[in-house]
Amino acid sequence: MSASPVSYKRHRFPPQIIARAVWLYFRFPLSLRLVEELLLERGIAVSYETIRRWEKKFRPAYARRLHRKKSSGNDVRHLDEVVIIIAGTKHWLWRAVDQDGYVLDEIVQNRRNTKAAKRLLTRLLKKQSIAPKRMITDKLRSYGAARQQVMPHIEHRSYKSLNNRAGNSHVPLRKRERMMQGFRSPGGLQHFVSVFSAVRNLLVPPSSQRSAFQSRVHRIQAIAQWKAAAGAVA
């Protein structure tokens, strides 16, 4: 987590309210108007346009300060791409998740070819600083060609049935896409997913085998981490 605090200078509302509004927007499939209504129910009168400015201004700082999972040489990376229509034009969101469903990286590109796959793998290697044990993808040949250029020594399994973890990771974004009635620009989508996935990652448990009590404790810790990253601890 970055040591530099988030600055809330010249903001009328306290950090706790701002962080709460941004959390609600990125954590749940809510429109800005619904977030406005939820805050009003709590006695906080703030317009949805103000909430829009908050999330646009503070989301990069929040995302930078959130804890990132450390990579391991035993990791399994699931890679997949999904088409997103923006202003009538096809774009592809390339995503990599690990064996626990933790989103490692996402990148919006206008091509679905070897060059685009290579860019994702190169970014992953740079950000994670270590190659995984195995890479799992669908049948798209671009992944195999890109692997040969970037990480030729890792194992690559190309079976669609094995890649459900990556495919399922697209579902939450699809729900938000419908709620927001689409994205307005590739850059806007890239900025949105950087925080959207960071918030989702907070809720990913270390293991799939957890009791209800452990899951509850994990969520409480995730919310506390968000508040700490936002500098909104009461």
N, C-alpha and C positions, 0 to 999 in steps of 0.2 A: 504494500500500500504506500502511496506517495506520502511524504512527510508534510508537504505544503497543504495548509488548510484551504477549504473552499471558502471563497469570499462572498459574503452576502451584503456588502456595503450598498447603501442607498436603496435597500428593499424594505418596504413597509411591514411586510409579514415576517415573522420569525423563521429561522431555518427549519424548525420542526414541521411547520405547515407546508413550506415549499417542498421539503423532502417527502412528506406524506403524499402530496399531490402527484409528484413525479413517480413515486412508488406505485400508487394506484393505477396510473396510466400505463406503466410498462408491465406491471405484474398481472393485471387482469384485462380481459377483452372489453375495455370500456372506452367510450368516446370521451372527448374533452368535456362535452356537455354533461355526461353522466358523472364524471369526476367532480364537476362543479356542483351538481346536485347532491352528491354524497358529502361534500364539504359543507354545503349549506345546511344539511340535516344535523351537522355537528355545530352549527352556529357560526360557520366561517363563510362570509360573503365575499366571494372572489369570482371574477368572470372567467369563462372558458378561454378567452383570448389571453388573459394573464397567465393561465396555466400553460397555454401553448408556448408563451415566451419563456416561462420557467423551464419547461422540459427541453426546449431548444438550447437555452443558455447553459444549463447545468448538467445535462446528460453526459457530455464528454468528460467533465471533471469527475463525476460520480463513477463512470466506467473505468477511468484510469486508476482510481483508488480502491476498486474492488479486488479482493484476493483472487489470484489466478492459480489454478491447479498445477502442481509441478508435474512435468513429464517424466516418463520412465522408459527404459529400453524394452520393457515387457508390455508396453501399451499396444493395443490394437486400434487402428484408426479406420473408421467407416467414412467413406467419401461418397457424396451424391450431389446432384444438381437438380434444381427445380426451375421451371420457366415462370417468369413474372412479366405480365403485360403492363407496360408503362407508356401512357399516351399512345396506345395502339401499336407499340413496337415491342418485340420480344427481347427480354433480357434474361440472363441466367444467374441465379444465386447459387454459387458453389459453396458447399458446406462440408466441414470435417468434424466428426464427433468421435469420442473415445468409447471404450467398451462399457462405460457407465452411463453414456448418453450426454456427457459433458461436451458442450460446444467448444471446439478448439479454435476455429476460425471460420469466417464467412467472407466471401468476396463477390461483388456484383460485376458481371462481365456481359458483353454483348455477343459473345461467341460461345459455342459448345464444341471445342476442338482441342487438339493436343496443346496448343499454345496456352489456352485458358487453363487446362488441367495442370500444366507445368507451372503456371503462375501460382496456383493454389498450393502445390507441393513445395515450391520454393519458399513461399511465405510461411508455411507450416514448419519447415526445417529451420528457418531463421528464428521464428517465435518460440518454438519448443526446444531448440538447441540440441536435439537428439532425435535420431531416427527411431521409428517404432519397430516392434517385433514383426508386425504383420499389417498389411493394408487390404481392406475389403471394399470392393466396388461392385457396381452393376456391370452389365456387358459392354458398356461404352469403351471402345478400343483406345480412346484418347488417354485414359488413365494408364494403361499398360505402356504406351509410348512415352508418356511423361515420366513414369517411374524409371524407365531405362535411362533417362537423361539425368534425373535428379537423385534417385535412391535405388540404384540397380541391384543392390545386395539384399534388400528386404523381400520378404515373402509377399506375394500378391495373389489374393483369391478373388476371382471375378464371377460371382454367382449372385443373381438378384435376390434369391431366397435368403441368403446370408446377410443381406444388407438392409434388413427391415429397421434396424436401429437408426440408420441415417435417414431412411425414408420417413419414419415416424417423427423425426425431429422437425420436419417441415409443417406438421399439422398445426401447432400453435401459431405460426406465422400466417398460415392460410386463414385462420380465424380472425386474426387482426387485420389482414388485408381486406376481408369482407366488411368488418366493422368500420374501417377507415375509407371504404369504397375505393380502394386502390391507392397506389403510391404515385406521387406527382413527378418524381425524377429519380434516376439511378443513384445520384448522390444522397438524396433524401432517404432512400431505402437503405443505403450503406450505413448512414449515420444512425438510423432507427435500429437496425439489427445489432449494432455494436452494443447498445444498452439493453435492448430487449433480451438478447441471449445472455448477457452478463447477469441480468436479474434472474433469468431462468436457471442459470448455472448455480446460483446460490441455493436453490431448492433441490438440486440433484443430490440424493444421498450417496455416501461413499460405497454402499453396497445395496443390492436389490432386496436382500433378506434383512428386514428391519421390523421391529415391533411397532405398534401404534404409538407407544410412549416414546420410543427412540425417534420416530418420525416427527412427533410433536416438538421434541427438544431440538431437533435439527432445524425445524422451521423457525423456532424462537431465536436460535443462534443466527440464522440467516437474516432475520429482520434486524437483529442487533448489529450485525456486520454492515448492513445497508445504512443504518443510522450513523454508525461510526464513519463510514466512507463519506457520507453527506455532511458530516460535522453537525449532526442534528441530535446529539445525545443530550437529553434533558438534564 
